[in-house]
């Protein structure tokens, strides 16, 4: 076969010395079977925020940072495409394109639609952004993609065929099967893989593979995947903007006679003619020579050409984490970078899911308030330089501001929806309607004005507790209160046991500082004293109401926690926990020593500690520093206090708490609930001291005596768990250069280890980095504060601070970990069930009412499902959303993998009639994951790729078609099914009242 590099080297010289006269270049698209076909794919990679904010990138503001203007790119590209029907261009980021589209005239829109219909302009990927693959939750990935795909479908009637994740820093298994095959994509392309992996694949021509990301779905959800030979920019000499240089040209390093050149890079084509003019010449002269064929192309055309070759392709399973581009540069720091933003995104994600449900129950209002602004803000927050934490500080602040503004509107919707549902019940008692439901978005810093108010003149505090999960839920809620003597009643007016827990000093300090930072003023005059904890029971997709009332008598009030400390005790160990779970601490040092579950007969030795890695400053032989992207530790150091560690225990009827001040800037509260069999650890880390000139990366470690054989398991975007082996890669012989950073993986849901008898799981409340660096050990990175840039483009150190007036200090992070030890094979039930509860916490809303209204108000309850129905324990309702056309979008997910659990890794079913009581289901249409095409049509178009080697796999079983009479949905392990459901008009008030009365009658 002709060597493409030699031909191009000769031809390029000829092209540049062409005579100065008009030449009509022949750019006709064609594929020549017996030649190397070079597919030129014009593109611009437009980050939805990074060095500049989304707005700044779009309008071209703040160009002292980067000369980038996306609206110029789109204006210029469209103009160039209209000049020559053979030219092509692909566009990816719908957040930018949608904004540009809305600013165009009707005449321009007609022209653009013609370009789309002819294939000159093709939408690739099609989400609002090119999302990150390590740090977002899979539900957010689905939502942001759906938002973009729905825009494309509504405006252009098109369905994207190709995934284009060219810049994310490693690639998840969920991307392959869920955000790839289940969208109906025919192929997926990206650039970044580990440098050792790329070298082997280049040598063996295995850059293009069939990727099976899900062992449960196997070949039914595989995708053709192409990895670029080096990066996503053009070969050297083929970048047609000023002062650009690129690495040397590559000959074909893939199978078949087709190769792709990505003609573009970040924010290119601001003057598109300079690109297209040179590519016109290139195609003309290369094809005139005849030894190689060049053509304008798209990834879709390239994919079809590869499929037509009828080749066998190597199989890839698992994922592409971690990613390193250099022996000492593992991009595993960003798994934790900006933990505050990561936590905020997760909280807003769960709030959005619940708000969408309430929007459906109330009825969508296009003019607002609605969830649209929050949906948009969350979508762009999934960008690979957003939730990843790799953007500049002012950009991170802009993402947070957008989320805050979206939340404010969604909060008004939630308050209105809850009031509407409550008032439907109250109207039968001729009571005044409730108008002023308040919520507490700053509960994470122990600030909730409506619950902290002193109740006087017979006032009661009414708490509406909404459950966004589609199964009945028993839990404990905690709210801050100022009074000592209060009691709690349930919806029947029955007093329920409750407990007051004094706030820790660390909590009070953080509350005072951060309330002022967020609101601009100190907390109110009420002296906050306690957390009030009490158990609640809430119906599926519904709410119950509880009341808090002041009491004059101490014996009629909540139980005040009893405090104790090990000082003066003769016991060698301190026992914490009054239910099945008990934690043991050493009396002399106050350290965790044992975990005991009397029901499951699990007893395990376990220790917890905190330490920090010193961030490498890049001053040794290799100038690589630890930064926003890269984790390069330079030694590990325990975090210790200069004095005796502060240790105290609070005990009560609902839960026990262990308060520990481990250093001036690290503290934690460990909670053991009487009715739960896992421990909750609330950590507070910061401000991280850097006055010694050393950046620090904070971890917590759990050590056991388990023999885990170098093996641990981490989740893929909150979905499948993937087996990890220390210092090992499945696809190549790993050369270990960074034994710590090179063994870190993203953790969105949890991490666990196991041996022959037990398994130890830790769940998280946001994305973090985690590993098991020794047998029986797990560690999670909680916070990072660094003083050097890692030279990966952001050009700013990761040094987050919070300022009040003129005083700034390092950011403090408060978060939660959840841990449990089970008999081997039993841990999945907890990880999956509690994992859903952590992602979808109970939503609280508050209102003050007169005591006279208590009897009627407390009777308010609501459930969106049939009164006797819960979803099966292995099924989750991911989406319940009313669309603009009146249809209802429903997504159902099986939570378990094949073989994960003996009881739950089986086919399950959902009765749609019971999910939508008192409504007539007119039609159920199964859709692709992003709901932009019918599933049956998507399956018909699926390409059947050939895979090298054995194809012996167990038959993949999926849920069958939905019978239009029975309306039962089947789901196989790891299956997610998406439906549009046509319903009759929303039920009347009387129907709703009857439904709620039915629910009450069975309690």
Secondary structure, 3 states (H helix, E strand, C coil): CCCHHHHHHHHHHHHHCCCCCCCCCCCCCCCCCCCCEEEEEEECECCCCCCCCHHHHHHCCCCCCCCCCHHHHHHHHHHHHHHCCCCCEEECCHHHHHHHHHCCCHHHHHHHHHHHHHCCEEECCCCCCCECCCCCCHHHHHHHHHHHHHHHHHHHCCCCCEEECCCCCCECHHHHHCCCHHHCCCEEEECCCCHHHHHHHHHHCCCEEEEECCCCCHHHHEEEEEECCCCCCCCCCCCCCCCCCCCCCCCCCCCCCEEEEEECCECCCCCHHHHHHHHHHHHHHHHHHCCCEEEECCHHHHHHHHHHCCCEEEEEECCECCCEEECCEECCCCCCCCHHHHHHHHHHHHHHHHHHHHHHHHCCCCCCCCCHHHHHHHHHHCECCCCCCCCCHHHHHHHHHHHHHHHHHHHHHHHHHHHHHHHHHHHHHCCCCCCCCECCCCHHHCCCHHHHCCCCCCEEEEEEEEECCCCCEEEEEEEEECCCCEEEECCCCCEECEEEEECCHHHHHHHHHHHHHHHCCCCCCCCCCEEEEEEEEECCCEEEEEEEEECCCHHHCCEECEEECCCCCCCCEEEECCCCEEEEEECCCCCEEEEEECCCCEEEEEEEEEEEEEECECCCCCCCECCCCCCCEEEEEECCCCCCCEEEEEECCCEEEEEEEEECCEEEEEEEECCCCCEEEEEEECCCCCCCCCCEEEEEEEEECCCCCCEEEEECCCCCEEEEECCCCCCCCCCCCCCCHHHCEEECCEEEEECCCEEEEEEECCCEEEECCCCCEEEEEEEEECCCCCCCCCCCCCCCEEEECCEEEECCEEEEEEEEEEECCCHHHHHHHHHHHHHCCCEEEEEEEEHHHHHHHHCCEEECCCCCCCCCCCEEEEEEEECCCCCEEEEEEECCCCCCCCCCCCCEEEEHHHHCCCCCEEEEEEECCCCCCEHHHHHHHCCCCEECCCCCCCCCCCCCCCCCCCCEEEECCCCEEEEEEEECCCCCHHHHHHHHHHHHHCC
